[in-house]
Amino acid sequence: MSAMPKASGLAVLVGTTVVLLAGCGGGAPPTPPPVAVAPATPAPVVRPKDPDAGKTLQPIAYEPKGRRDPFTPIFLGKDNAALSVSAVKLTGIVGGPGSLTALVEAPDGIGYILKPGDALGDGRVTGITPNSVTFAVSARGSQSASSLTLRLPENQ
């Protein structure tokens, strides 16, 4: 029988291809040759482009065409100037424990959705509970400022 030389490797069969993985005889790995590093050059400073003046836009005018201006608060309108919170009726309270809104109806049948801080006529909402809404009523004529609480009817 003939002597076979020693193999220092491992043959692996992958599919139909034979891959030969060879190992080295040991020792320290060779050190890579030194690489010359060029001095870093600073990057150019990039600044945003100044905007062009361009054409000036004409102001847009709101044309109501019989509608209320949505940017005017409801308490500044002509119709609500004479509205008194003592004449409105509390019709409901909506919301959860964290945020309640009050539904009130004016004598002319128009309804309003109010939250604390909203103004309506001569009053401002100071508090809402699950069954009532409280207004701070401003002074009018010889009357002094007061507070008014509207309650839901018991049968609701």
N, CA, C and O of each residue as an XYZ file, in Angstrom:
624
protein
N       0.853     -1.153      0.000
C       0.000      0.000      0.000
C       0.898      1.214      0.000
O       1.900      1.275      0.713
N       0.521      2.167     -0.807
C       1.373      3.334     -0.931
C       0.993      4.364      0.113
O      -0.153      4.423      0.558
N       1.929      5.141      0.484
C       1.691      6.155      1.506
C       1.070      7.384      0.857
O       1.530      7.858     -0.182
N       0.032      7.881      1.478
C      -0.640      9.082      0.946
C      -0.128     10.273      1.733
O       0.073     10.199      2.945
N       0.080     11.376      1.022
C       0.533     12.537      1.762
C      -0.567     13.053      2.682
O      -1.757     12.883      2.418
N      -0.138     13.687      3.765
C      -1.113     14.244      4.715
C      -1.756     15.474      4.094
O      -1.067     16.307      3.506
N      -3.050     15.590      4.220
C      -3.753     16.774      3.700
C      -4.127     17.656      4.882
O      -4.665     17.190      5.886
N      -3.837     18.895      4.738
C      -4.217     19.817      5.815
C      -5.390     20.654      5.318
O      -5.232     21.848      5.060
N      -6.493     20.080      5.191
C      -7.674     20.790      4.701
C      -8.900     19.932      4.870
O      -8.842     18.829      5.413
N     -10.007     20.453      4.398
C     -11.263     19.759      4.553
C     -12.020     19.926      3.259
O     -12.175     21.046      2.772
N     -12.485     18.859      2.706
C     -13.257     18.928      1.468
C     -14.727     18.839      1.825
O     -15.131     17.985      2.613
N     -15.520     19.716      1.249
C     -16.946     19.751      1.529
C     -17.672     19.619      0.212
O     -17.339     20.300     -0.759
N     -18.646     18.761      0.172
C     -19.437     18.573     -1.031
C     -20.700     19.416     -0.906
O     -21.533     19.157     -0.037
N     -20.852     20.430     -1.770
C     -22.022     21.283     -1.770
C     -22.711     21.071     -3.108
O     -22.179     21.452     -4.150
N     -23.883     20.469     -3.085
C     -24.571     20.168     -4.341
C     -23.697     19.256     -5.170
O     -23.352     18.166     -4.714
N     -23.326     19.663     -6.377
C     -22.438     18.884     -7.232
C     -21.046     19.484     -7.277
O     -20.203     19.022     -8.046
N     -20.782     20.513     -6.462
C     -19.488     21.177     -6.455
C     -18.727     20.793     -5.198
O     -19.294     20.728     -4.107
N     -17.473     20.546     -5.360
C     -16.618     20.217     -4.229
C     -15.861     21.474     -3.862
O     -15.200     22.072     -4.711
N     -15.948     21.875     -2.628
C     -15.255     23.051     -2.133
C     -14.158     22.564     -1.214
O     -14.412     21.770     -0.308
N     -12.951     23.026     -1.436
C     -11.826     22.631     -0.623
C     -11.479     23.770      0.304
O     -11.123     24.858     -0.148
N     -11.578     23.534      1.575
C     -11.225     24.514      2.582
C      -9.862     24.136      3.125
O      -9.692     23.062      3.701
N      -8.907     25.004      2.945
C      -7.544     24.678      3.368
C      -7.192     25.494      4.581
O      -7.575     26.659      4.691
N      -6.481     24.900      5.471
C      -6.022     25.597      6.646
C      -4.550     25.913      6.500
O      -3.862     25.342      5.654
N      -4.090     26.792      7.297
C      -2.671     27.118      7.219
C      -1.931     26.388      8.326
O      -2.526     25.799      9.228
N      -0.648     26.448      8.226
C       0.171     25.710      9.158
C       0.269     26.363     10.517
O       0.996     25.855     11.370
N      -0.410     27.443     10.762
C      -0.347     28.086     12.059
C       0.546     29.303     12.007
O       1.056     29.657     10.944
N       0.733     29.917     13.093
C       1.561     31.103     13.160
C       0.690     32.356     13.158
O      -0.538     32.288     13.105
N       1.350     33.473     13.215
C       0.629     34.754     13.255
C       0.176     35.128     11.848
O       0.872     34.839     10.874
N      -0.967     35.758     11.738
C      -1.427     36.167     10.407
C      -0.524     37.282      9.881
O       0.026     38.058     10.662
N      -0.375     37.362      8.573
C       0.501     38.394      8.028
C      -0.076     39.778      8.291
O      -1.292     39.966      8.275
N       0.797     40.736      8.532
C       0.345     42.113      8.767
C       0.143     42.793      7.426
O       0.955     42.630      6.515
N      -0.939     43.556      7.300
C      -1.198     44.222      6.029
C      -0.197     45.354      5.832
O       0.308     45.918      6.803
N       0.087     45.682      4.583
C       1.033     46.771      4.337
C       0.439     48.094      4.795
O      -0.780     48.261      4.770
N       1.277     49.037      5.213
C       0.753     50.328      5.670
C       0.092     51.079      4.520
O       0.558     51.031      3.382
N      -1.005     51.777      4.837
C      -1.766     52.541      3.848
C      -1.539     54.011      4.126
O      -1.673     54.468      5.261
N      -1.197     54.745      3.088
C      -1.000     56.188      3.247
C      -2.359     56.875      3.304
O      -3.212     56.643      2.447
N      -2.561     57.719      4.311
C      -3.828     58.420      4.485
C      -3.611     59.877      4.104
O      -2.720     60.542      4.634
N      -4.424     60.362      3.193
C      -4.321     61.759      2.766
C      -4.937     62.645      3.843
O      -5.898     62.237      4.495
N      -4.405     63.844      4.042
C      -4.997     64.738      5.039
C      -6.420     65.111      4.622
O      -6.698     65.343      3.445
N      -7.322     65.163      5.624
C      -8.729     65.452      5.347
C      -8.894     66.908      4.946
O      -8.365     67.815      5.588
N      -9.636     67.106      3.877
C      -9.933     68.472      3.455
C     -11.312     68.825      3.981
O     -12.218     67.994      3.928
N     -11.493     70.043      4.489
C     -12.807     70.407      5.015
C     -13.839     70.462      3.892
O     -13.549     70.882      2.772
N     -15.049     70.028      4.226
C     -16.145     70.044      3.253
C     -16.591     71.481      3.028
O     -16.529     72.296      3.948
N     -17.035     71.801      1.834
C     -17.500     73.169      1.587
C     -18.758     73.454      2.409
O     -19.574     72.563      2.644
N     -18.901     74.692      2.837
C     -20.060     75.099      3.629
C     -21.232     75.320      2.686
O     -21.132     76.069      1.714
N     -22.348     74.655      2.988
C     -23.548     74.788      2.165
C     -24.556     75.624      2.937
O     -24.889     75.301      4.077
N     -25.030     76.668      2.338
C     -26.014     77.548      2.968
C     -27.313     77.485      2.183
O     -27.292     77.283      0.969
N     -28.455     77.657      2.867
C     -29.721     77.625      2.142
C     -29.835     78.818      1.202
O     -29.290     79.894      1.446
N     -30.555     78.584      0.138
C     -30.754     79.628     -0.857
C     -31.731     80.661     -0.301
O     -32.751     80.310      0.294
N     -31.411     81.921     -0.499
C     -32.327     82.979     -0.079
C     -33.559     82.939     -0.967
O     -33.440     82.832     -2.187
N     -34.758     83.026     -0.362
C     -35.969     82.953     -1.182
C     -36.106     84.196     -2.058
O     -35.735     85.306     -1.674
N     -36.644     83.966     -3.230
C     -36.912     85.085     -4.122
C     -38.130     85.843     -3.607
O     -39.022     85.275     -2.978
N     -38.140     87.122     -3.889
C     -39.271     87.944     -3.463
C     -40.539     87.469     -4.156
O     -41.585     87.378     -3.513
N     -40.480     87.172     -5.419
C     -41.633     86.658     -6.152
C     -42.774     87.659     -6.202
O     -42.632     88.819     -5.814
N     -43.900     87.179     -6.687
C     -45.072     88.039     -6.784
C     -45.772     88.109     -5.432
O     -45.831     87.117     -4.706
N     -46.293     89.268     -5.103
C     -47.074     89.395     -3.876
C     -48.494     88.919     -4.167
O     -49.053     89.189     -5.230
N     -49.053     88.219     -3.214
C     -50.405     87.689     -3.369
C     -51.423     88.712     -2.902
O     -51.198     89.437     -1.932
N     -52.536     88.761     -3.599
C     -53.604     89.663     -3.193
C     -54.346     89.053     -2.018
O     -54.508     87.834     -1.957
N     -54.805     89.893     -1.071
C     -55.560     89.337      0.056
C     -56.876     88.733     -0.414
O     -57.501     89.208     -1.362
N     -57.273     87.675      0.275
C     -58.516     86.995     -0.066
C     -59.627     87.556      0.805
O     -59.499     87.599      2.029
N     -60.696     87.978      0.191
C     -61.841     88.514      0.930
C     -62.905     87.428      1.050
O     -63.178     86.704      0.093
N     -63.494     87.324      2.222
C     -64.554     86.345      2.447
C     -65.864     86.883      1.905
O     -66.257     88.005      2.225
N     -66.539     86.095      1.091
C     -67.838     86.476      0.542
C     -68.899     85.626      1.239
O     -69.013     84.435      0.949
N     -69.675     86.209      2.148
C     -70.597     85.409      2.948
C     -71.737     84.782      2.153
O     -72.153     83.669      2.476
N     -72.259     85.452      1.127
C     -73.367     84.917      0.321
C     -74.498     84.398      1.212
O     -75.041     83.318      0.980
N     -74.841     85.178      2.225
C     -75.938     84.805      3.109
C     -75.544     83.878      4.249
O     -76.405     83.466      5.027
N     -74.262     83.540      4.369
C     -73.802     82.650      5.440
C     -73.055     83.450      6.497
O     -72.590     84.561      6.243
N     -72.950     82.865      7.686
C     -72.200     83.484      8.767
C     -70.707     83.301      8.511
O     -70.282     82.251      8.029
N     -69.908     84.322      8.835
C     -68.458     84.237      8.706
C     -67.943     83.233      9.733
O     -68.123     83.453     10.931
N     -67.305     82.132      9.307
C     -66.871     81.110     10.266
C     -65.719     81.561     11.172
O     -65.417     80.894     12.162
N     -65.081     82.676     10.843
C     -63.961     83.151     11.641
C     -64.378     84.182     12.679
O     -63.535     84.675     13.428
N     -65.655     84.514     12.737
C     -66.169     85.455     13.720
C     -66.761     84.664     14.883
O     -67.616     83.808     14.652
N     -66.341     84.916     16.122
C     -66.925     84.190     17.257
C     -68.426     84.461     17.360
O     -68.904     85.525     16.968
N     -69.155     83.493     17.888
C     -70.606     83.625     17.913
C     -71.087     84.745     18.831
O     -72.173     85.281     18.612
N     -70.316     85.113     19.846
C     -70.789     86.142     20.756
C     -70.589     87.547     20.199
O     -71.063     88.507     20.805
N     -69.907     87.700     19.070
C     -69.712     89.027     18.491
C     -70.730     89.351     17.406
O     -70.777     90.483     16.926
N     -71.540     88.382     17.014
C     -72.512     88.620     15.950
C     -73.605     89.582     16.392
O     -73.851     89.763     17.585
N     -74.263     90.201     15.399
C     -75.345     91.159     15.697
C     -76.523     90.462     16.379
O     -77.134     91.014     17.294
N     -76.834     89.249     15.927
C     -77.992     88.541     16.460
C     -77.810     88.152     17.918
O     -78.788     88.111     18.665
N     -76.595     87.868     18.341
C     -76.352     87.397     19.704
C     -76.042     88.522     20.684
O     -75.888     88.268     21.879
N     -75.949     89.754     20.206
C     -75.599     90.854     21.099
C     -76.650     91.028     22.191
O     -76.306     91.354     23.327
N     -77.911     90.819     21.870
C     -78.980     90.989     22.846
C     -79.354     89.673     23.521
O     -80.257     89.652     24.358
N     -78.690     88.590     23.183
C     -79.019     87.287     23.754
C     -78.614     87.261     25.226
O     -77.495     87.630     25.582
N     -79.516     86.831     26.049
C     -79.252     86.716     27.476
C     -79.222     85.235     27.834
O     -80.099     84.477     27.420
N     -78.216     84.823     28.600
C     -78.130     83.412     28.969
C     -79.278     83.000     29.878
O     -79.549     81.806     30.011
N     -79.953     83.941     30.501
C     -81.109     83.578     31.328
C     -82.277     83.126     30.463
O     -83.206     82.496     30.968
N     -82.248     83.437     29.157
C     -83.337     83.042     28.265
C     -83.060     81.723     27.545
O     -83.981     81.156     26.956
N     -81.832     81.219     27.571
C     -81.531     79.974     26.875
C     -81.947     78.778     27.724
O     -82.112     78.883     28.939
N     -82.113     77.635     27.054
C     -82.554     76.417     27.718
C     -81.485     75.349     27.527
O     -81.017     75.133     26.409
N     -81.098     74.686     28.602
C     -80.134     73.585     28.529
C     -80.874     72.360     28.024
O     -81.836     71.908     28.645
N     -80.418     71.811     26.876
C     -81.096     70.655     26.284
C     -80.311     69.359     26.438
O     -80.876     68.276     26.284
N     -79.010     69.452     26.743
C     -78.244     68.222     26.909
C     -76.802     68.470     27.273
O     -76.277     69.569     27.098
N     -76.165     67.420     27.788
C     -74.738     67.417     28.099
C     -74.147     66.222     27.368
O     -74.682     65.116     27.447
N     -73.038     66.439     26.652
C     -72.422     65.378     25.865
C     -70.961     65.246     26.274
O     -70.307     66.241     26.587
N     -70.447     64.010     26.271
C     -69.026     63.784     26.527
C     -68.805     62.815     27.649
O     -69.739     62.274     28.241
N     -67.519     62.609     27.927
C     -67.130     61.695     28.990
C     -66.728     62.459     30.230
O     -66.952     63.666     30.319
N     -66.133     61.765     31.193
C     -65.754     62.416     32.448
C     -64.701     63.506     32.271
O     -64.675     64.455     33.055
N     -63.835     63.401     31.270
C     -62.759     64.371     31.101
C     -63.158     65.622     30.350
O     -62.626     66.698     30.622
N     -64.078     65.509     29.416
C     -64.452     66.666     28.604
C     -65.955     66.657     28.342
O     -66.466     65.805     27.615
N     -66.646     67.605     28.937
C     -68.090     67.720     28.761
C     -68.405     68.945     27.916
O     -67.725     69.967     28.018
N     -69.429     68.845     27.086
C     -69.927     69.983     26.320
C     -71.416     70.112     26.594
O     -72.121     69.122     26.794
N     -71.880     71.366     26.597
C     -73.287     71.631     26.885
C     -74.009     71.982     25.595
O     -73.473     72.699     24.750
N     -75.219     71.479     25.448
C     -76.074     71.803     24.309
C     -77.180     72.707     24.827
O     -78.002     72.295     25.646
N     -77.193     73.962     24.333
C     -78.222     74.907     24.768
C     -78.997     75.386     23.551
O     -78.502     75.353     22.424
N     -80.227     75.834     23.805
C     -81.103     76.311     22.741
C     -81.594     77.708     23.097
O     -82.104     77.944     24.192
N     -81.428     78.638     22.140
C     -81.879     80.013     22.321
C     -83.388     80.084     22.096
O     -83.967     79.152     21.539
N     -84.038     81.179     22.519
C     -85.484     81.301     22.325
C     -85.910     81.231     20.860
O     -87.034     80.823     20.569
N     -85.025     81.627     19.925
C     -85.377     81.571     18.506
C     -85.179     80.183     17.898
O     -85.368     80.011     16.694
N     -84.798     79.185     18.713
C     -84.666     77.812     18.249
C     -83.271     77.439     17.772
O     -83.046     76.288     17.400
N     -82.336     78.367     17.772
C     -80.972     78.059     17.345
C     -80.226     77.407     18.493
O     -80.259     77.892     19.624
N     -79.547     76.298     18.193
C     -78.809     75.572     19.211
C     -77.333     75.933     19.193
O     -76.785     76.302     18.154
N     -76.694     75.825     20.354
C     -75.274     76.122     20.495
C     -74.606     74.992     21.265
O     -75.182     74.439     22.202
N     -73.380     74.654     20.859
C     -72.571     73.657     21.552
C     -71.482     74.431     22.278
O     -70.676     75.108     21.640
N     -71.447     74.340     23.601
C     -70.536     75.151     24.408
C     -69.628     74.282     25.260
O     -70.022     73.214     25.728
N     -68.409     74.758     25.451
C     -67.460     74.117     26.358
C     -66.990     75.175     27.342
O     -67.220     76.361     27.106
N     -66.346     74.796     28.429
C     -65.891     75.792     29.399
C     -65.011     76.855     28.741
O     -64.100     76.537     27.976
N     -65.298     78.120     29.051
C     -64.561     79.240     28.485
C     -65.270     79.897     27.320
O     -64.931     81.026     26.967
N     -66.253     79.230     26.699
C     -66.994     79.815     25.576
C     -67.921     80.911     26.074
O     -68.456     80.840     27.181
N     -68.101     81.930     25.235
C     -69.005     83.031     25.560
C     -70.254     82.900     24.713
O     -70.195     82.470     23.561
N     -71.379     83.272     25.286
C     -72.657     83.278     24.582
C     -73.461     84.450     25.118
O     -73.817     84.486     26.295
N     -73.748     85.423     24.234
C     -74.513     86.589     24.653
C     -73.802     87.332     25.767
O     -72.658     87.760     25.618
N     -74.501     87.479     26.892
C     -73.931     88.233     28.010
C     -73.257     87.347     29.057
O     -72.994     87.805     30.168
N     -72.973     86.080     28.719
C     -72.356     85.174     29.698
C     -71.210     84.381     29.121
O     -71.019     84.305     27.907
N     -70.452     83.793     30.026
C     -69.327     82.934     29.654
C     -69.429     81.665     30.488
O     -69.687     81.727     31.690
N     -69.226     80.495     29.843
C     -69.337     79.204     30.530
C     -68.155     79.047     31.485
O     -66.995     79.121     31.080
N     -68.475     78.827     32.760
C     -67.422     78.630     33.767
C     -67.297     77.182     34.194
O     -66.247     76.774     34.691
N     -68.351     76.395     34.012
C     -68.270     74.993     34.412
C     -69.411     74.176     33.849
O     -70.516     74.678     33.642
N     -69.122     72.891     33.602
C     -70.141     71.959     33.103
C     -70.039     70.689     33.929
O     -68.953     70.139     34.114
N     -71.187     70.228     34.427
C     -71.276     68.956     35.144
C     -72.166     68.034     34.322
O     -72.745     68.488     33.336
N     -72.301     66.762     34.680
C     -73.146     65.855     33.897
C     -74.623     66.262     33.810
O     -75.352     65.749     32.961
N     -75.072     67.184     34.682
C     -76.480     67.589     34.597
C     -76.696     69.099     34.671
O     -77.836     69.537     34.829
N     -75.618     69.928     34.558
C     -75.816     71.378     34.617
C     -74.684     72.117     33.917
O     -73.618     71.555     33.664
N     -74.933     73.383     33.610
C     -73.921     74.269     33.054
C     -74.009     75.592     33.813
O     -75.103     76.081     34.094
N     -72.841     76.172     34.146
C     -72.801     77.414     34.912
C     -72.182     78.511     34.061
O     -71.147     78.313     33.425
N     -72.833     79.679     34.059
C     -72.373     80.845     33.315
C     -71.972     81.945     34.287
O     -72.586     82.091     35.344
N     -70.953     82.717     33.942
C     -70.641     83.966     34.635
C     -71.273     85.048     33.763
O     -70.873     85.246     32.616
N     -72.262     85.743     34.318
C     -73.020     86.746     33.563
C     -72.399     88.109     33.828
O     -72.206     88.502     34.979
N     -72.087     88.831     32.746
C     -71.467     90.153     32.889
C     -72.496     91.176     33.357
O     -73.704     90.998     33.196
N     -71.977     92.255     33.940
C     -72.845     93.318     34.457
C     -73.529     94.025     33.296
O     -72.924     94.252     32.248
N     -74.806     94.370     33.496
C     -75.576     95.052     32.471
C     -76.406     96.142     33.139
O     -77.211     95.866     34.029
N     -76.205     97.360     32.709
C     -76.979     98.469     33.282
C     -76.732     98.597     34.770
O     -75.589     98.733     35.206
N     -77.809     98.553     35.556
C     -77.680     98.690     37.009
C     -77.430     97.352     37.694
O     -77.189     97.313     38.901
N     -77.484     96.248     36.934
C     -77.240     94.927     37.521
C     -75.739     94.691     37.674
O     -74.939     95.167     36.869
N     -75.375     93.960     38.705
C     -73.966     93.609     38.898
C     -73.698     92.252     38.246
O     -74.632     91.544     37.871
N     -72.433     91.899     38.115
C     -72.060     90.603     37.550
C     -72.566     89.499     38.466
O     -72.579     89.653     39.687
N     -72.988     88.376     37.867
C     -73.542     87.288     38.672
C     -73.200     85.949     38.019
O     -72.516     85.883     36.997
N     -73.697     84.900     38.643
C     -73.504     83.556     38.150
C     -74.876     82.921     37.935
O     -75.786     83.129     38.738
N     -75.030     82.153     36.865
C     -76.309     81.513     36.548
C     -76.037     80.048     36.225
O     -75.160     79.739     35.419
N     -76.791     79.147     36.852
C     -76.656     77.713     36.592
C     -77.935     77.205     35.973
O     -79.021     77.388     36.524
N     -77.803     76.552     34.804
C     -78.940     75.914     34.132
C     -78.829     74.421     34.369
O     -77.750     73.842     34.253
N     -79.962     73.797     34.704
C     -79.968     72.372     34.998
C     -80.833     71.642     33.976
O     -81.793     72.198     33.444
N     -80.472     70.381     33.713
C     -81.300     69.538     32.853
C     -82.591     69.183     33.571
O     -82.577     69.021     34.791
N     -83.695     69.057     32.870
C     -84.927     68.594     33.503
C     -84.728     67.177     34.066
O     -83.953     66.393     33.519
N     -85.420     66.862     35.140
C     -85.266     65.573     35.818
C     -85.710     64.404     34.957
O     -85.202     63.299     35.146
N     -86.626     64.589     34.025
C     -87.189     63.462     33.252
C     -86.292     63.062     32.081
O     -86.680     62.170     31.326
N     -85.134     63.657     31.886
C     -84.262     63.260     30.763
C     -83.319     62.187     31.174
O     -82.512     61.730     30.364
